[in-house]
């Protein structure tokens, strides 16, 4: 092979590698969606440790619910329910900002309906029968995980 053939072959291989990396590595919006789905799955599986991975220790919302009290609510909910089903609709994710040290902030709006089984009875815990309730959640990326630090519901 001559030098020109090697250069062309190297360029083609480089382009293919760049294309694969761009297509296979999720962008930040996809990472947020993935973490939202992981949180949903953790709640449905009633896995408290996994749930806590997705809640920021600085959590505080418009109802004056802080991290400590949110954990109490989660524990009570998990302890009293036999099974949990979550339906998410209309999920829209937005990367709000990137600040120093590459800290990403994101938000999402979604429709949410939570159904739990208590003593063999299905109960609508959150959201409407016909339409899910609107929720806006705010996330901060820490250690490659987007954690909820506030919500409007």
C-alpha positions, 0 to 999 in steps of 0.5 A: 500500500502506498501512503495515499491509500493508507491516509484515505483508509485511516480517514475512513476508519476515523470517520466510522469510529466518530460516527459510532461514538456519536450514535452509540453514546447517549446525549445528556437528554437521553441520560436524563430520560434513562435516569427517570426510567431507572427511578421509575423502575426502582419505585415499582420494584420497591427498591429503596436503596436504588430510589435514594440514588436518584434523590439529591440530598439537597432536595426541597420542593414548593410544598416545603418537603425536604430530603429527610421528610421525603425519605419518610414519605417514600418509606411509608409508601413502600411499607404500606403498598403491596405493588406499585405501577407508574405511568409516565406520559408526555415526557419532555426533557430540557438541559437547563444549564452547564456550570463550572466543573461540568455540573449539568442541570436539567428539568422535565415535564411529564404526566404522572399516574401512580397506582398502588395495591393496598391489601389487594385493592388497587388505589389511585395514589397520584394523578387523575383517572382520565388524565395524569397529573402534571409534574415538573422535576428538576435534576442535577447531575452528580457522579454520572447520575441525574438526581431530583433536587426539586419538583412542582406537583 
